[in-house]
Amino acid sequence: MLRQDLYRRDFTINALAVRLGPERVPELVDFFGGQRDLAEGILRVLHSLSFIDDPTRLLRAVRLEQRLGFRLAPESVRLVDVALREGVFDRLSGSRLRDELEQLAEPLERLPRAVERLAELGVLEVLAPGLSGARDLSDHLSRLVGVGGWHRLSGLAPRTWSEARLAVPALARRMSPVAARQFALRLGLAGERLDRLERLSERLEASHALLSRPEGEVPIHRLVEELEKLSTEELLLLMAELEPPGAGRVRSFLERWRTVRPTLRGRDLLAAGWPEGPALGEALLEVRRALLDGRIEGHREMAHAAAWLRGRGVEQGAARGPGEGGEGE
C-alpha cells in the first residue's frame, strides 16, 4: 500500500519515505531511485502517463528546476512532447493554469529563466500562443526583475500585493491585443480583469507617450492623472520599459506625487461663503494640480481656490459660522 501511495507522487525525489520504529534506526524507503536522482540533481517522473494524468506537474517541474538547480531527465522530457501532443493543457481550468503561471514568479527573479525553459520544452507556445514570435521577451522580463527588486526594497508595496501578480501581465505585454484577449479568456478572466489585460498595451502606450517627452514639457499633474489610471503591475511594467528619465518620473509618482493632496476641504470653502455645487470639487482639483506643478505652496490653497472660483463667475456669499452649512468634501 505504501508503494502504491508513493507511485502517485510527481517525481522520484518526492517519492521517498522513512519507516519509523519499532527499530531504533529509521529506514529510508526508496522504491523508485529517488535517492540517486536527488544526489544527481535529476527530476524524473514515476510513470509514462504522469504529465497526462496531471499537466501541472510539467509546470511544477520547471519551477523545481529553477528553485533546486535540477534538470528534467531526458526520458521525462520526451514524455513532455507526448503530453503536449495529447493536448493535456486543454483540460486544465483557467484559474488553475493562472495560479501555476503566477507561481513561476515566486520569487520574481526566477521568472525569466522559467519562461525560457517553458519555451525550450515547447510548452510556452501552447500556454500563450501569442508569445511564440515575441522578441526580446527575456530582456523584458529581466528588466522587470530589476524594477520588482526596487519595489520590494522600497517598502511601497501593499501587504496584500505579491510579485506573482506580475507574471500574467508581463507575458501579455508582448502579445497583440487579439492574442492578449485569447490569453485572458484562456485564464478564465472576465469583467474588468479581462478588459485590463486585453487593453494592456493600449493603456501603457498612452502613458509611454507622455513620459517619453522632454522633462518639463508635460505638467506633473497631467502625468499623475494619467498614471493614476494604472494598476501597480502596470506601473512596474512601465518602469521596466522606459528609459531612465521616464522611469524616474514613474518612480517619483510612486514615492511622492500620488500622495499629494490639498489640506483644503469642501467644508472649508462652504464655511468661507462659497456656494455648494460641482464647482467646489473642480476648485479642489485645481488646487491639487497647482500643488503638484509647484505653482503654489500649501498656505496658498484657499486663496488659489477662491481666485479660481471667481474666475469662473462663482459668487462668494457671507462666511458661515461653526456648525452652519454642509459637510461636503
N, C-alpha and C positions, 0 to 999 in steps of 0.2 A: 504493500500500500504506500509506503514511503517512496519507493521508486516511481510509482505512478504519479504521485503528487509532484515530485521533483521534475518529472518528464514534461509537466505542463508549464514549466518556467520558460523565460525567454532565451537566456543564454547559459552556456555551461557554467560560467563563473558565478551565476546566480542559482545554480542547482546543487550547491554544496550544503551539507548538513552536519551537525555534530551530535553524536549519540551520547547522551548523558547517563551515567550510572547504569547499573549499580556498581560498575567498576570505578576505581578511583581516577583513572586517566580517561578523559573524554576521547572518543574515537571519531575521526573525520570520516564522513560518509561521502564518497565521490564516485557515483556510478558512471559519469559521462566525461571524465577527464577535465573537470573544471579546474583542478589544482594546477595541472600542467598549463592550461590556457591562461590562467591567472599569472603564472610565472613568466609566460612568453608574451603577455600583453595582447591576447587574441580574443575577439568576440566571435563565438561560434554558436549558431542556433542548434537546437536539440533534434530537430527533425525537418524533413523536406517541405512540410506544409506550414512551417512556423509563421512565415510572413503572410501566408494566405489566411491562416486562422486569425491572425491579429496584425493588420498592417501597421499599427502604431509601433510595433517592435522595430520596424525599419527606421522610424524617426528616433526612437529611443537608442538604437544602435549608433546613429550619428551623434547624438548627444553624449553618449558614453565614450565614443572615440575622442571627442574634444575634451571631455572632463578628465578622463583617465589616461589619455595618450595611447589608447589601444587601437587596434585595427581589425576590421571585419576579416574573418578567414576567407580565403579565395572561394571555397565551395559555398559559403554563405552569400558572397557577392553574386555568384551565379544564380542563387535562389531569389535574389532581388529581381533579376531580369525576368525570371519565371513569374513572380508575383505581379510585376508591372504588366506583363502580357495578359495576365488574368484580370486586370482592372481592379485590383484589390481596393484601391482608394475610393472607387465609386460607391462602395458600401459604407464608407466611413461618414458619420454625421458631420455637418458643417461645424457645429460647436466643438466637437472633439478634435477635429482637424485644426481648428483655430487654437485650441488650448495647446496642442502639440507644437504648433509653429511658434507660439509665444514662449514655450519652454526652451526653445532654441536660443532665446535671447536672455537666458538666466544663467550667468550674467551676460550683459550685452557684449563683452569682449569676445565671446565665443561665436557670435552670430555670423561674422564674415566667413570664417573657415567652415562653419556648419553649412552655410548656403553653398559654398564652393563644393563641399563634399556631396551635398544633395544633387548638385549638377553633375558631378563625376559619376554618380550612381544612376543617373537618368531619372531621378525622382522629381527634381525641380520642375522640369518641363511638364510633368504630369500634374503636379500640385498647382503650378502657376504658369500655364502655357504662355501668357503674355511676357514672361521673362526670358523665353528661350533665345531671343535675339538681342537682349538688353546689353548695352555696352557699359563699361566702367562700373558694373554692379559691385565688384569687390572694393574698388576705391570709394564708392559712395557709402558703403557700409562701414568701411574703416574710418572715414571722416566722421560718421555718425557716432562711432565708438568714442572718439575723442571728445565730441560735444557732450555725449552722455556722461563721460567721466567728470567733465567740468560741472555739469548739472548736479551730479550726485554729491560732489565735494562742496558745492556752493551752499547747500542746505536749503535751496529754494523749492525742492520737490516736496509736494504734499505727502503726508504719511501714507495716504491711500494709493499713491501713484507708484507704478512699477515700470522699470525699464523694459519689461517684457511686452508692454503695450506698444513699443516702437517696432516690433517685428513685422506686423502685418502692413502698416502704412509704409514702412521702409521698403518693402517688396513692391507694394502697389505704386510707389512713386516712379518706378522705372517701367511702368506699363502704360499703354494707351488708355484713354478713358473707357473705351469699349472693353478692353481686357480687364481693366480695374473693376468694372461693374460685374463682369462674369466671375472674377475672383471673389468679390464681396458676396455675391449670391451663393457661390460655392461654399463660403464660410458661414452661411446662414445669417448674414447680416440683413437688417431691414430698417425702415424708417430713417431717422437722422444718421445712424451709423453707416447705412448703405449709401446715402446721399453724400456724406463726407468723403468716403473712400472713392466713390465714383468721380467726384469733383475735386479730388485732392490736388492734382496738377494745376487745374484752373485756379484754385484758391491760392496756391503757393506762387504761381506766376504773377498774380496781381500784386502780391507783396514784393516779389523779386523786382518788379518794375520800379517800385518806389524806392526800395533800399539800394538799388544799383545806381541811382542818380547821385551826383556830387553832393557832399555834405553841405548842408545849409540851403540847398535848393528846395527841399521839401520841409515844411514846418514840422516840428516834432509832434504837435498834436495830431497831424494827419497820419504820421507813422503809427502813433499809438492807437488811433481809432481803427486803423487797418489791422494791426497786429492783435488787437483785442478780439477779432473775429476768429482767431485761430486757436486750436487746442494746444496743450503742452507738447504733444507729439509733433504736431505740425510746426511749431516754433523751433523745436530742436532739429527737425529735418531742414528747415530753412537755414538755420545757423550753419549746418554742415555743408550746405551748398554754396553759400555766399562767400565772396572774397572778404578779407579781414575788415574793411570799413563797414560793409553791410552787416556782417556777422556781429560786429561790435555794437551796432545800433539795436539789434535784437537782444543782445546781452544787456544793454542799458535799459531796454524795455522791461526785461525780466527782473532786473535788480532794482530799478528805481522808478522809471516812468509810469508803470502801470499802477503804482500806489499813490500817485499824486492826486489829491482830491482837495477841493476847497473846504475850508472850515466853515465858510458861509453856508447857511441853510435857507430853505424856502421860508421857514418861520421867521428868520431874521429879516427877510425882505418884507414879509407881511407886517411885522412889527414896525418897520420903518415907513409904512404907509403905502407900499406898492400893492396894487390890486391883485387878487388871486386870479390865476389863469395860466395858460401854457407858456406865456412869455417869461414867467419866473424860472421855469425849467430850462428854457433856452438861455436865459441870462446866466444861470449857474454853469451850463455847459460852456458858454463863452468865457467865464471866469477860469474854468479848468484849462481851457485851451491857452489862455493868456499866461497862466502859471507854467504850463509845460513849455511854452515858447520863450519864457523868460521876459515877457513884456510887462509883467507886474510882479510884485512880491506880496506875501500873504497879507500885510497890513493894508493893502490897497484893494482887497476883494470887494468890499461894499461899494467903494467909490467907482470901481470899474463896472460893477453890475448896474449901478444907478445910471452911469453915463450911457451904458449900452441900452438900457430901457428907455431913457429919454430920447436917444437917437432913433428909436422906433416908434416914437409918438405915444409911449405909455405915460400916463399922468400919475404923479405921486400924490396921495392924499395925506391926511393927518396921521402922524405916528400913533400907534396903538400902545396902550399901557399893558402891563403884565396881565396875562390871562385873557386878553382880547384876541379875536381873530382865530384863524385855523392853525393847524399844526403841520401844514404841508411842507414837504421836503423840497 
